Amino acid sequence: MDVQDYNSIAVAFKKASEELGRVDCLVHCVGVYGYKTLEQYDIPSIEEMIATNEMAMYLVAKEALQYLKNGSMVFIGSTAAQVGSFDPVYAGSKGAVYGFVKSMAKALAPDIRVNCVSPGVTDTDMTRAMNQERLQQLKDMILLKKIATPSDIANGIYFLASDEAGHITGASLDVNGGYVLR
């Protein structure tokens, strides 16, 4: 689906519901990173970042509520929003995830659990595009001295979506190898 197009989102959920019979969980895993300082951003770039990282979250969750009557929602935050980032627009757009998750957890309890996974540096196309020197600096700051794999993040998502996390809502699970300690 195109997460910036509400009609596309509606069609995707309708199709999922028809083909699967029900919707038990929403995993919202979308993001773009600008690799820019605030001074380097122009208005269209800021709007794109907010549309992808923030507005899409609201639109997808709004449509999911038409189908999800119990179960869970898992959103993807970022350590950048927890500790700050070279890219303040990215960090700000991901910071919105935390307020949204806590607010939705309050609004949807007890039927729907709403949580967040907060990845650190992860081996994705997005991080492969980073400056290699900066990527090594980040890796050196990770206590476990390795960059997360997509499976590391998926395992956290799976846990929060599962019945094993049945008494967890409004939380953020940090999957960052010790980059951020809270």
C-alpha positions in Angstrom: 0.0 0.0 0.0 1.0 3.6 -0.4 1.0 4.8 3.2 0.5 8.4 2.1 -2.7 7.6 0.2 -5.7 6.9 2.5 -7.6 5.2 -0.3 -4.7 2.8 -0.9 -4.6 2.1 2.8 -8.4 1.4 2.9 -8.1 -0.9 -0.1 -5.2 -2.9 1.5 -7.1 -3.4 4.8 -10.3 -4.4 3.0 -8.3 -7.0 0.9 -6.5 -8.3 4.0 -9.7 -8.7 5.9 -11.4 -10.5 3.0 -8.5 -12.8 2.3 -7.6 -13.6 5.9 -11.0 -13.3 7.5 -9.8 -11.0 10.2 -7.1 -8.6 11.3 -5.3 -9.4 14.6 -2.4 -7.1 14.5 -1.1 -3.9 12.8 2.7 -3.6 12.5 3.5 -0.1 11.2 7.1 -0.3 9.9 7.7 2.7 7.6 10.4 5.3 7.7 12.7 7.6 5.7 15.8 9.3 6.9 17.1 12.6 5.4 20.8 12.5 6.5 20.5 16.3 6.8 20.9 19.1 9.3 18.0 21.4 9.7 19.7 24.0 7.6 20.0 21.5 4.7 16.3 20.8 4.6 13.9 22.5 2.2 10.2 22.6 2.9 9.2 19.8 0.5 11.8 17.5 2.1 10.4 18.3 5.6 6.9 17.6 4.4 7.9 14.3 2.8 9.6 13.2 6.1 6.6 14.1 8.2 4.2 12.5 5.6 6.1 9.2 5.7 7.2 9.0 9.3 4.3 10.6 11.1 1.1 11.3 9.1 1.2 7.7 7.6 1.1 6.3 11.1 -2.1 8.2 11.9 -3.7 7.2 8.6 -2.8 3.5 8.8 -3.9 3.3 12.5 -7.2 5.0 11.7 -8.1 2.5 9.0 -6.9 -0.5 11.1 -9.4 0.4 13.7 -12.2 -0.4 11.2 -11.0 -4.1 11.3 -9.0 -4.6 14.5 -11.4 -5.2 17.4 -8.9 -6.9 19.7 -5.2 -7.8 19.4 -2.3 -5.4 19.1 -0.6 -2.6 17.2 3.1 -2.2 17.0 4.8 0.9 15.7 8.4 1.5 15.0 10.2 4.4 16.8 13.9 5.1 16.8 16.7 5.7 19.2 17.2 9.0 17.3 14.0 10.2 19.0 15.3 9.1 22.4 18.7 10.6 22.4 18.7 13.1 19.5 20.2 12.8 16.0 22.3 14.5 13.4 19.0 14.7 11.5 16.5 16.7 13.7 13.6 16.4 11.3 13.9 12.6 11.3 14.2 12.5 15.1 11.2 14.8 15.6 9.1 12.7 13.2 10.0 9.5 15.0 9.4 11.3 18.4 5.8 11.6 17.5 5.5 7.8 17.6 6.0 7.7 21.4 3.2 10.2 22.1 0.9 8.4 19.7 1.6 5.0 21.2 1.0 6.1 24.7 -2.2 8.0 23.8 -3.5 5.1 21.7 -2.7 2.6 24.5 -4.9 4.6 26.8 -7.7 5.0 24.2 -7.9 1.4 23.1 -7.4 -0.6 26.3 -8.4 -3.1 27.3 -9.2 -4.6 23.8 -6.2 -3.5 21.8 -2.6 -3.3 23.1 -0.4 -0.6 21.5 3.3 -0.7 21.7 6.5 0.4 20.0 9.8 -1.2 19.1 12.7 1.3 19.1 15.5 0.1 16.9 19.0 1.3 17.0 21.3 1.1 14.0 20.0 -1.7 11.9 21.4 -3.3 8.7 18.9 -1.9 6.2 19.1 -0.1 2.9 18.6 3.1 4.8 21.7 2.6 7.0 23.7 1.2 4.1 23.3 4.6 2.4 24.9 6.3 5.4 28.4 7.7 5.4 30.6 4.6 6.4 32.7 6.6 8.8 29.6 7.8 10.7 28.2 4.2 10.6 31.4 2.9 12.2 31.2 5.6 14.9 27.6 4.5 15.7 28.6 0.8 15.8 31.4 1.7 18.2 28.9 3.2 20.6 26.8 0.0 20.7 27.6 -2.0 23.8 27.2 -5.3 21.9 29.6 -4.0 19.2 27.4 -5.1 16.3 24.6 -3.6 14.2 21.2 -5.1 14.6 19.9 -7.4 11.8 16.3 -7.0 10.5 15.6 -10.3 12.3 16.6 -8.8 15.7 14.0 -6.1 15.2 11.4 -8.5 13.8 11.8 -10.7 17.0 11.0 -7.7 19.1 7.9 -6.9 17.0 6.8 -10.5 17.1 7.1 -10.5 20.9 5.0 -7.4 21.3 2.4 -8.6 18.9 2.1 -12.0 20.6 0.1 -13.3 23.5 3.4 -13.5 25.5 3.2 -9.7 25.7 -0.4 -9.9 26.8 0.1 -7.6 29.7 2.2 -5.0 28.0 0.7 -1.8 26.5 2.0 1.7 26.0 5.6 0.5 26.1 8.6 0.9 24.0 10.9 -2.1 23.6 14.5 -0.9 23.0 16.3 -3.2 20.5 19.5 -1.3 20.2 22.4 -3.5 21.5 22.9 -1.2 24.5 23.2 2.0 22.4 20.5 3.6 24.6 20.2 2.5 28.2 17.0 3.6 30.1 
